Each structure stands twice: as structure tokens, then as C-alpha cells.
Amino acid sequence: MTRRSKMAVLSKAYGPVFTLYLGRQPTVVLHGYETVKEALIDHGEEFAGRGSYPVVDKDLLFSIYAHFLLGIVFYNGDVWRDTRRFSLMTLRKLGMGKRSIEDRVQEEAQCLVKELKKTNGLPCDPTFILGCAPCNVICSIIFQNRFDYKEQDFLNLMEKLNENTKILSSPWLQVCNTFPALLDYCPGSHNTFFKNYACIKNYLLEKIKQHEESLDVTNPRDFIDYYLIKGRQENCNQKLDNILEHLAITATDLFIAGTETTSTTLRYALLFLLKYPQVTAKFQEEIDRVVGRHRSPCMQDRNCMPYTDAMIHDVQRFIDLFPTSLPHTVTCDIKFRNYFIPKGTKILTSLSSVLHDSKEFPHPEMFDPGHFLDAKGNFKKSDHFVPFSTGKRMCAGEGLARMELFLFLTTILQNFKLKSLVHPKDIDTTPVLCGLASVPPPFQLCFIPI
């Protein structure tokens, strides 16, 4: 029985709001669209706290990893609001949602095509290549550089990112988060996670120090520059080392969140396109009709490509990348649906129950782009589409992620036919891990140039 089906059984027995004891800690679970909406939107402030994640905030490792709690993901209170507001404002200055960012994504899509052509139509595992493209986009935003796909620093970073995603979604990490005392006494993959995270953060810290030496406050180049300028203006009494460390953690949050979620979704999308060739045929027909072969796809094309838009939406809905999102807490005592929830109580919001609501999606356990199309074949929005969560804690990079998914996928299918090594009916799309995130099974395919 999957986590989603277990939650559904418990909700059917106990209602849309119920308590689970994860170890000794009571955790309130919110199940179903109406309940999740009421909590995260109608009572957004009260449910905006970030819950603890023991593997991350373990006191024994405080001296090395304490600042991890100060990233965008794990901030709380005014510090979280200020950092999130600054990050969103800076990303907009750097072109988030504008043509300048779109140009970067289009350029990286062409680099991706060049790398895929180097496979010469032979079988390959797309994991690494599909990770490189979104990673390079976020690198260009954070420190204005992209990597060659063969550069050793890049290879090391991608290896650590992929490994940490698997570790965070492993059964062992879920046990450690439920019984954090195990971290004191047991060896395990959590130690590898800490080492990988520290390596990524230290790499970015070196980039930050290089920026500090060449900073021109009248001409900010990237996210790091904007943050350093802000630090000089507002934190002149703080030690420079503290400002740089704080920036390193914020940049690491952006780096990790901006790479792994998009690359994992891209892998799932290719897997579904292999399994459902009729969907691929409609996708490529729409590309041929709207974009053609002689120019790069652009975001304006999406308005004329309802099937493509619907297909990408249903990939995100179906894969349920973060089944419960990251834990929340309530920021004050609150009476919610006649239940009293004390301040600081951990909250799990079942995004699965929203994305797989049979009232909104007739066949929720099936991949079907028709879930987002009306009777005339036009794209149909849905309030149940919450893969980026919703409310105060929704993903800050949603706009960039949606742009990357559209441009990368349409550019790949504009230039290649996808060839599976096995019959479509034998392709298994079942996640190999489903802890914090859903991890697709490994697979190979051939990219045949058109």
C-alpha cells in the first residue's frame, strides 16, 4: 500500500483532519482539497511555520550545519518573510518571468540538444544530462556562469545533488526523521547527505568570496551581488563572515531547489512519453504545427499549444513529486474545524489528496492530459493543481520551473524522436523511492535526431 492510499484509508476512517504520532511527536494531517485550501490559504499566516526536519537540524551537528536552517526553505517568522521577499524581488530583477530569463533557458535548451546529439542515437540514461540543463540555468542566475557538461566541478556537483535526492527519499531517512535519536548512534546514509550538502555549500561560498572581491555596487551581476549589496547596506554591524555564510545557505537552497525538482520531472516526462507513444505523437504534431523546425520554441507558443501544456501539467499531477510537501507548523494556537491545534504543532499537508482528487480528475490514478483539457480541446486550469504547494510557503521558483519544463521538453521533442529499449507496455513508471520526494526508476532510451 502506497503512502497516498494509506492516508486515504486513514482519512476515510477519521476524517480530513487527523493526528498521527510519528515517534513521540503528534503530527496533524490535512487531507483533501477543501481542508488544505482552508489551512494554507484561508488561514495562511497561522499555518505558515516551517516544521522541523531532524536529519537537517540535528543539534550534534550544529556547529557545521546550523545555518542550513536559515535558508529560504527552513526559515521561520520575520526572518523567513524578509529572505523570501528579498529573494523573489531579486529574481524578478534578474528577469524571472521576463524575456531575459527565457533567453537563458532557450540557450541552455540548445546546449542540451547538442549534448543529446553526441549520444549518436545510442541507448543512454538521461539522468545526468537532464540535470545539467536546469542546474546551469540556476547557476547563471546565482553567479552568472554556466558549466560545460564535461567540467569536473559540474560533474561533482551533479553527482552530489543526485545522491542527496535519493538519500532524502530513502526509507532510512524517514526512520531517522521519526526517531532522530538514531542519528546519535547509527552510521548511515545521513552522514553522506551532510558531507554532500557541506561540499555544495562550500563551493558556493568560494564563489561568493570571489564576488566580494570584484563587487561593483553600481552594477550588480547576479543574485550573489544583489545579496552582498543588501548586506553592506543593512548589516554593516555584522561580521562579514556571517553575511557570507548566510548568503551561502540561501544560494544553496536556490541551487538545490532549482535543479533537482525540475530535472526529476523532466525524467518522469520522458518516461511517460516512452510509455504512451500516442501522447508523444500528439505532442510532436502540435510542435510541428505551432513552432515548426526552423526556430526555437518560446513561451508565447504555450498559448497556442494546449495539448502540450496539458501533458506537462498531468505529468506533474500524476507523479506527485512531493506527496506531503515539507512539514509546516502552526504559528499560534488555533481552532481549526472544531479542533484545537496548539502553537508549534507539526502539520503535514497531503498534496497527493488534492492532485489525485477523483471529483476533479475522473481517472486520478491514470496519466491523461485530458484532465487539463475541456471539451473543445482548450487548456483548462484547475485549482487542484498544487505540485508547488500553495499559500505562503508555495515554491518561490514555480515560474522558472514551469518555463524550463515547457521549453526543455518542446525543444527535445522538436529535435528528436524518442526510442524505448522495451515495449511501451513493459515500461514501469512506479517510483523506486517515495520519501520526501518521488524518485523515478532508472531507464535508458535513444534520442534519434529528426
C-alpha atoms as one frame of an Amber mdcrd trajectory, in Angstrom:
protein
   0.000   0.000   0.000   1.401   3.392  -1.008   1.631   6.375   1.327  -1.180
   8.010  -0.665  -3.521   5.057  -0.232  -2.633   4.775   3.475  -3.501   8.432
   4.007  -6.750   7.961   2.101  -7.716   4.995   4.303  -6.961   6.943   7.478
  -8.868   9.971   6.210 -11.869   7.818   5.370 -11.843   6.423   8.903 -11.012
   9.605  10.848 -11.977  12.494   8.592  -9.973  15.137   6.702  -8.134  16.297
   9.859  -6.468  13.634  11.995  -3.419  13.125  14.182  -0.584  10.676  13.680
   2.179  10.018  16.172   5.486   9.923  14.336   7.626   8.577  17.119   6.655
  10.643  20.156   5.613  13.688  18.183   1.939  14.322  17.368   1.509  15.405
  13.762  -1.746  16.756  12.343  -2.512  15.593   8.805  -4.666  17.700   6.472
  -6.315  15.622   3.739  -8.361  16.750   0.762  -8.663  19.912  -1.304 -11.092
  21.835   0.905  -9.075  21.164   4.063  -5.705  22.014   2.518  -7.119  25.196
   0.933  -8.754  26.306   4.184  -5.494  25.841   6.096  -2.854  27.117   3.670
  -4.837  29.917   2.013  -7.719  30.970   4.285  -5.525  30.598   7.400  -2.214
  31.096   5.603  -0.469  33.055   8.344  -1.369  30.590  11.083  -0.110  27.602
   9.052   2.983  29.331   7.607   5.502  27.983  10.133   8.137  25.521   8.927
   8.250  22.248  10.798  11.468  20.663  11.987  13.309  18.148   9.850  15.511
  16.219  12.306  18.053  14.993   9.775  18.724  18.633   8.912  18.597  20.371
  12.292  20.324  17.797  14.442  21.952  19.538  17.407  25.031  17.310  17.391
  25.989  18.746  14.009  25.024  22.322  14.844  28.499  23.762  14.532  28.693
  22.733  10.882  25.120  22.741   9.642  23.169  25.175  11.823  22.911  27.751
   9.078  21.087  25.240   6.888  18.043  26.189   8.995  18.448  29.751   7.801
  17.834  29.037   4.149  14.650  30.047   2.343  13.225  26.565   2.827  13.674
  26.368   6.603  13.293  29.982   7.704  10.533  30.923  10.142   8.901  34.149
  11.243  10.112  37.583  10.162  13.491  36.230   9.025  11.766  33.874   6.577
   9.452  36.624   5.288  12.321  39.050   4.751  14.515  36.499   2.990  11.687
  35.205   0.798  10.630  38.761  -0.110  14.204  39.729  -0.968  14.790  36.547
  -2.990  11.604  36.989  -5.036  12.359  40.664  -5.632  15.926  39.870  -6.738
  14.832  37.035  -9.012  12.393  39.435 -10.681  15.196  41.984 -11.145  17.248
  39.241 -12.776  14.427  38.528 -15.192  12.190  35.921 -13.528   9.074  35.757
 -15.681  10.659  38.077 -18.249  12.352  37.675 -21.601  15.870  37.778 -20.146
  15.370  34.572 -18.173  13.572  32.995 -21.109  16.614  33.738 -23.288  18.843
  31.895 -20.790  16.551  28.862 -20.762  16.347  28.809 -24.569  20.131  28.983
 -24.854  20.518  26.133 -22.385  17.914  24.113 -24.283  20.097  24.369 -27.398
  23.134  23.271 -25.366  21.068  20.331 -24.177  20.233  19.398 -27.780  23.938
  19.468 -28.682  24.755  17.111 -25.811  21.933  14.737 -26.743  23.165  14.612
 -30.337  26.531  13.410 -29.026  24.821  10.188 -27.906  24.573   9.311 -31.655
  21.195   7.709 -31.166  22.651   5.059 -28.846  20.983   3.984 -25.590  21.690
   6.320 -22.689  20.491   7.065 -19.170  19.161  10.673 -19.330  19.554  11.401
 -15.600  22.794  13.347 -15.754  22.068  15.319 -18.941  18.594  16.322 -17.778
  20.086  17.502 -14.502  22.723  19.648 -16.189  20.290  21.905 -18.038  18.241
  23.283 -15.095  21.398  23.350 -12.974  23.083  25.625 -15.483  20.078  27.955
 -15.566  20.100  28.402 -11.803  23.908  28.784 -11.815  23.623  31.619 -14.333
  21.123  33.340 -12.038  23.128  32.848  -8.836  26.678  33.525 -10.079  26.342
  34.397 -13.787  28.167  31.345 -15.090  27.226  28.086 -16.691  29.301  24.928
 -16.860  30.391  22.800 -19.752  28.670  19.446 -19.324  32.041  17.713 -19.040
  33.596  20.104 -16.499  34.778  18.230 -13.411  33.317  20.693 -10.883  29.980
  20.292 -12.604  30.229  16.507 -12.593  30.949  16.544  -8.844  28.053  18.883
  -8.036  25.571  16.883 -10.106  26.700  13.626  -8.512  26.150  15.040  -5.019
  22.766  16.516  -5.921  21.528  13.226  -7.362  22.844  11.257  -4.396  21.228
  13.581  -1.849  17.837  13.376  -3.566  17.924   9.604  -3.283  19.115   9.732
   0.325  16.381  12.167   1.418  13.739   9.907  -0.135  15.116   6.659   1.284
  13.275   4.632   3.954  16.246   5.067   6.334  15.916   8.857   6.285  12.197
   8.593   7.036  13.027   6.394  10.039  15.667   8.896  11.200  13.203  11.774
  10.956  10.699   9.813  13.033  13.265   8.626  15.589  16.046  11.263  15.496
  17.911   9.654  18.404  19.146   7.089  15.874  21.354   9.774  14.380  23.432
   9.835  17.549  24.365   6.183  17.432  23.859   4.720  13.969  26.032   5.026
  10.903  24.151   5.506   7.685  23.489   7.498   4.541  22.567  10.612   6.565
  26.303  11.187   7.061  26.798  11.130   3.295  23.962  13.640   2.953  25.662
  16.026   5.391  29.013  15.731   3.606  27.436  16.321   0.187  25.472  19.317
   1.401  28.568  20.845   3.015  30.529  20.334  -0.210  27.893  22.134  -2.308
  27.614  24.964   0.202  31.390  25.407   0.429  31.671  25.533  -3.356  29.117
  28.330  -3.452  30.861  30.059  -0.545  34.036  30.230  -2.622  32.051  31.762
  -5.475  30.639  34.314  -3.026  34.103  35.279  -1.771  35.254  35.786  -5.362
  32.248  38.045  -5.923  33.052  40.010  -2.766  36.481  40.816  -4.177  35.152
  42.020  -7.533  31.847  43.584  -6.410  30.707  46.783  -8.110  27.726  48.125
  -6.154  26.644  50.226  -9.152  26.466  47.229 -11.477  25.140  44.035  -9.816
  25.681  40.984 -12.000  23.665  38.236 -10.326  21.877  37.057  -7.178  25.093
  36.962  -5.154  25.907  40.580  -5.998  22.429  41.798  -5.033  22.691  39.991
  -1.709  26.159  41.359  -0.971  24.957  44.891  -1.692  21.972  44.381   0.599
  24.308  43.002   3.271  26.540  46.077   3.100  23.549  48.389   3.384  21.624
  46.668   6.176  24.103  44.555   8.112  27.079  46.876   8.420  27.429  45.982
  12.099  27.554  42.241  11.459  30.731  40.347  10.741  31.362  39.800   7.047
  31.807  36.066   7.660  28.230  35.845   8.998  26.816  37.635   5.970  28.724
  35.398   3.570  27.682  32.247   5.429  24.058  33.360   5.406  24.227  34.062
   1.676  25.868  30.685   1.041  22.927  28.895   2.656  20.323  30.937   0.781
  22.153  30.350  -2.511  22.443  26.626  -1.750  18.694  26.415  -1.162  18.071
  28.062  -4.538  20.680  25.852  -6.202  19.238  22.579  -4.897  15.564  23.500
  -5.298  16.191  24.946  -8.758  17.915  21.832 -10.047  16.557  18.585  -8.678
  12.808  19.175  -8.840  12.908  20.215 -12.496  15.355  17.519 -13.584  13.333
  14.792 -11.837  10.134  15.995 -13.502  11.861  16.013 -16.895  12.941  12.393
 -16.409   9.418  11.388 -15.486   8.055  13.235 -18.526  10.356  11.343 -20.912
   9.405   8.078 -19.216   5.693   8.764 -19.799   6.323   9.829 -23.392   8.038
   6.481 -23.974   5.195   4.560 -22.362   2.424   6.451 -24.152   3.510   6.894
 -27.804   0.046   8.228 -28.717   0.668  11.154 -26.349   4.112  11.713 -27.879
   2.598  11.750 -31.385   0.073  14.461 -30.418   2.808  16.429 -28.653   5.089
  16.388 -31.690   2.236  17.181 -34.061   1.484  20.301 -32.041   5.164  21.291
 -32.078   5.292  20.866 -35.878   2.120  22.914 -36.360   2.876  25.781 -33.978
   6.682  26.006 -33.820   7.955  24.151 -36.863  11.573  23.102 -37.304  13.353
  26.348 -38.044  13.123  28.352 -34.808  13.368  27.696 -31.087  10.186  27.273
 -29.043   9.287  30.284 -26.879   6.898  30.840 -24.006   4.440  32.661 -26.253
   3.942  29.353 -28.092   2.413  27.802 -24.981  -0.795  29.775 -25.513  -1.213
  28.003 -28.853  -0.203  24.542 -27.567  -2.974  23.411 -25.200  -2.187  19.701
 -25.538   1.477  20.236 -24.656   0.529  22.414 -21.686  -1.991  19.808 -20.511
   0.511  16.978 -20.921   3.130  18.731 -18.777   0.511  19.571 -16.135  -0.645
  15.979 -15.905   2.929  14.714 -15.606   3.333  16.969 -12.568  -0.040  15.978
 -11.175   0.426  12.260 -11.672   3.984  11.896 -10.362   3.104  13.630  -7.105
   6.726  14.740  -6.684   6.353  15.881  -3.043   3.431  13.870  -1.639   3.163
  15.838   1.598   5.400  18.810   0.855   7.764  19.813   3.653   6.280  19.903
   7.171   4.542  23.044   8.399   3.812  24.179  11.945   1.099  26.442  13.270
   2.482  29.787  14.403  -0.097  30.256  17.165  -2.834  28.374  18.991  -5.694
  27.914  16.537  -9.148  26.355  16.443  -9.399  24.672  13.070 -12.561  22.822
  12.076 -13.520  22.480  15.727 -10.104  21.035  16.608  -7.741  22.907  18.903
  -4.205  22.858  17.497  -1.521  24.219  19.881   1.176  26.573  18.656   4.180
  24.689  17.259   2.241  21.552  16.279   3.706  19.850  13.216   1.412  19.833
  10.165   1.542  17.554   7.127  -0.496  18.683   4.130  -1.400  15.855   1.777
  -0.788  17.343  -1.659  -1.463  13.845  -3.029  -5.071  14.013  -1.901  -5.522
  17.230  -3.901  -3.661  16.135  -7.033  -5.486  12.785  -7.071  -8.973  14.005
  -6.200 -11.393  11.888  -8.231 -14.034  14.657  -8.171 -11.689  16.960 -10.069
  -9.814  14.347 -12.130 -12.063  11.499 -13.374  -9.237   8.961 -13.547  -6.741
  10.212 -10.948  -4.581   7.070 -10.996  -4.053   7.331 -14.746  -1.758   9.631
 -16.696  -4.109  11.532 -19.005  -3.509  15.014 -20.476  -7.288  15.171 -20.895
  -7.507  16.070 -17.217  -6.471  19.594 -18.238  -8.431  19.931 -21.490 -12.049
  20.994 -21.973 -14.497  19.503 -24.463 -13.139  21.765 -27.220  -9.525  20.818
 -26.603  -8.634  24.094 -24.912  -6.385  24.130 -21.862  -8.375  24.006 -18.624
  -6.941  25.395 -15.384  -7.568  23.639 -12.095  -7.364  24.934  -8.531  -6.336
  21.379  -7.606  -3.020  21.763  -9.426  -0.716  22.169  -6.420   2.594  20.383
  -7.189   4.379  23.528  -5.977   2.190  23.584  -2.841   0.040  26.655  -2.183
  -0.303  29.558   0.214   2.522  31.366   1.992   5.006  28.506   1.594   4.465
  27.721  -2.072   7.611  27.255  -4.152   9.311  30.570  -4.933  10.667  29.196
  -8.212   7.380  27.976  -9.699   7.519  30.372 -12.645  11.049  29.352 -13.600
  10.291  25.650 -13.232   7.228  25.841 -15.464   9.197  27.783 -18.082  12.013
  25.221 -18.045   9.673  22.241 -18.316   7.899  23.719 -21.327  10.987  24.935
 -23.198  13.228  21.946 -22.490  10.586  19.351 -23.403   9.381  21.092 -26.554
  12.966  21.669 -27.717  13.871  17.997 -27.149  10.794  16.729 -28.999  11.335
  19.265 -31.777  14.746  17.752 -32.482  14.462  14.066 -31.554  12.309  11.019
 -31.749  12.346   9.017 -28.531  13.033   5.316 -28.877  12.423   2.930 -26.000
  14.541  -0.192 -25.484  11.481  -2.170 -24.406   7.852  -2.362 -25.492   5.777
   0.512 -24.043   3.541  -1.859 -22.080   6.631  -3.191 -20.289   7.778   0.255
 -19.106   7.362   0.599 -15.363   6.737   4.124 -14.071   6.487   3.136 -10.399
   8.778   5.274  -8.225  11.772   3.428  -6.798  11.754   5.733  -3.764   8.929
   7.802  -2.335  10.018   9.522   0.860  10.450  13.278   0.842  10.262  13.140
  -2.962   9.206  10.638  -5.601  12.224   9.233  -7.496  11.589   7.623 -10.906
  13.048   4.240 -11.819  16.259   4.252 -13.862  15.737   3.780 -17.570  17.503
   4.151 -20.887  16.319   5.470 -24.219  17.646   6.544 -27.598  17.437  10.136
 -28.866  17.080   9.792 -32.640  17.721  13.113 -34.459  14.862  14.198 -36.679
